[in-house]
């Protein structure tokens, strides 16, 4: 039985967990491909990807191409003599790259495919109020997240968890699923399933300023799901209007309270310890916020040093 020689491709923390699991299960990783270094933050200091930091600390052979079709990169990739490539949270690969290894190239995606193809599957599963999600391994083809599936593993979404905690649990599940997939490929026991687009598929569109903004006219439950689905990153937000000022407020934690009231939607109600926004059939109680130029704080901490008038509104 031919031993696997793996090239791993990935960028964020989620990918690091998978790469670590591959190595701890004694598979040979002959190369790591990750994003090129780029400046970030106010100081524009060069920032390494999480995968690069891990690869460097473990003395792994590292490549950081800016162009995946570049002849020099293709030559360097071929020289690694990998017979399998594993992709986790990277970027779309050209055919010359994904068809190169003898055993193909497979991707781990954080959803139950074919639902939530795209950039932000973990966030959208929570935003849409789903009760379950999971991970899928599949062989890459020439489209995004459409290839033949190898394994799919399911996990329940807890009613109050946010994208951060679900991310961490899916990373563990994903690690287990990738290792099981490697075992199937190594033993030549892979059986694939073609993805069926037989129903209206849920999408995982890229997160942006528009779809991260809270719509206070929506139902309390959907607002609560949006907040936890975007926490801790990139965070939902709203505009707070009070005494002629407009503040962009990020929301990291909240609670949906069903309670009858006769307030106008978007009215902000505060006391010494709490701040809540009137919505249809109840309130969104704001628990953890970030005001412009400030650090993330609990609502109680903010109210210790900031007061809002009875005319304050959220929009």
SULNOR-V510183 format. One line per field, one symbol per residue. phi: phi as a letter, one per 40 degrees, with the letter a starting at -180 (. if undefined). A space follows every 50 residues. Layout:
phi: ???
This chain:
phi: .cccbbbbbabcddcddccccccccgccbcabbacccacagccfccbccc ccdccccbfccbbbccbcbccccdccccccfcbabbbbfbacccdccccc cdcgbbbbbcaccccfchcbccccccdcgccaaibbbaccbcbcgbcccb bbbbacccdbcbccccdccccccccccccccccccccgbcbbbccbccbc ccbbddcaccccccbccccdcccccccccbbcacgcaabbbafgbbbcbc bbaabcbcacabccdgcbbbbcbaaabcbdgibbccbabbcdgbccaccc ccccbbbbccccbba
